[in-house]
Amino acid sequence: MKKLLLFLFLLAASLGFKAQKNFFKADAGIGMAATLGTLKSYGISASAEPKFFFSPNFAAGLRFEGDVLFGGKINAEASDVEVNMSSRALTGLKAEYYLGENKTRPFVGLILGRYTQANMGGGSSGNASIGVSRNLGVGPELGMAF
């Protein structure tokens, strides 16, 4: 899988140098990550997206994303403390379709990739757990390009 992604990235990069200068783009971002539920977690997320524009309306490329979250819960009545840490990573292929040709325009996207999640948790009662899962998945996306 890593060799295939490297090959696709190099192919897109080489095509981008041969095309007009505005048809290869790399996006990156840093943000906040959070989970909801009985055990809330908060953390940081980072992503990178090299992509090639085949036309002004269609782009395809790769998406790499990862986040790390920390959280816990304190129950003063039961003298119990729970803590957890989780990390998630995505390596995927991404396609985007841009509506219109203005500088500000909406887009729809689809990501097909491998999602990896690792969780560690424990409490004051001495219980500890570690879990890892790897899954293939599809992620739809709606956005606005400025």
N, C-alpha and C positions, 0 to 999 in steps of 0.2 A: 504494500500500500504506500509506503514511504517513497519507494522508487518511482511509482506511478505519479504521485503528487509532485515529486521533484522534476520528472520529465515534463509534466503539464505546465509547471511554473516556468521552466526554461523555454519551452515552446512558446508560451504566451509572451515571455520577455523578448525572445528573438523576433517574433511577429510584430511586437510593439515598436521595436527599433526600425523596422522596415516600413511601418505605416506612418501616417501623418503624426506629428508630435502629440496631438491631443487624444490619441486613441489608446494609450497605455496609462493606467492610473493605479496608484497604490494608496489605499486608505488605512489609517490606524486610529485607534481610539482607546481611551482609558475611562472607566466609569465605576459606578457603585453597583454592587450586587446585593440582593436580599432574598430571603425566603420568608414565607408566611406559615403560620400554623402554631402549634403549641410550643415548639422550640424554635424561636426566631434566631436567624443568623444574618450577619452583615459582613461585607467584605469589599474587595476590589476586583475589577474585571478589566481585561485588556484584550484587544483584538487587532488583527492585521488582515488586509484584503488586497492582494495584488490582482488586477483584472485587466482584461483586454476588451476594448470596445470594437466589435465587428461592424457596427453602424452607430449613428448618433443615438439610437434607441435600444440597442441590445448589447449587453456586456456579459462576459463569463470569466470566471477565475476561481481563485481559491479563497478559503476563509480559515484563519487560525484564531482560536479564541480560548481563553482560560480565565478562571476565577478562583479565588480562595476566600472562604467564608469562615467566620468564627462566631460562636454564639453560646447561649446557655440559659439556664433558668434557675432561680433561687426560690426555694420554698421554705420560708422562715418558720412556718408552723411545724413542719416535719423535720426541720434541720437537715434539709437535703439540697445538694447542689448538683446540677447537671451541666456539663460542658461538652461542646462538640466542635469539630473542625471538618470542613469538607473542601474538596477541590474538584473542579470540573474542567474538561478540555474538549475542544472540538477541532477536528481536522476534516475539512469538507470542500466539496465542489459547489460553486454558487453561480446562478444565472440571474440576471436582472433585466427587466424590460421597463424603459422609461417612457412615460406618456408625454408626448409633445417634444419640442426641440428648444424650448426656452431655457435660460440659465436656472430658473427655479421651476422644478417640475416634480410631480409625484412618480414613484416607481413601485413595481411589485417584484419580488424576488423569491427564489426557491433555493434552499440549501440541502444538499444530500451529503451526509457525512457520518463519521464515526465519533460517537460521544463516549467519553470515559469519565466516570465519577468515582471518587474515593471518599469514604466517610470514616471518621474516628470519633468516638464518644465515650464518656465515662461519667461516673457520679461519685458522690461521697460514700456511697454504700460499697464501693470497691468493684462495681461492674464496669467492664470496658468492652468495647466492640469495635471491630474494624471491618469494613466492607468495601469491595471494589466491583464495579460493573462496567462492561464495555458493550455498547449497543450501536447498531446502525439506525439512523433516523432521518426524518425529513423535517425541515423547518421553513415554514412560509414567512415572508417578510413584506411589510408595507412601509414605505418611507417617503421622505421628501428630500430631494437634492437641491441644495442652494448654491 
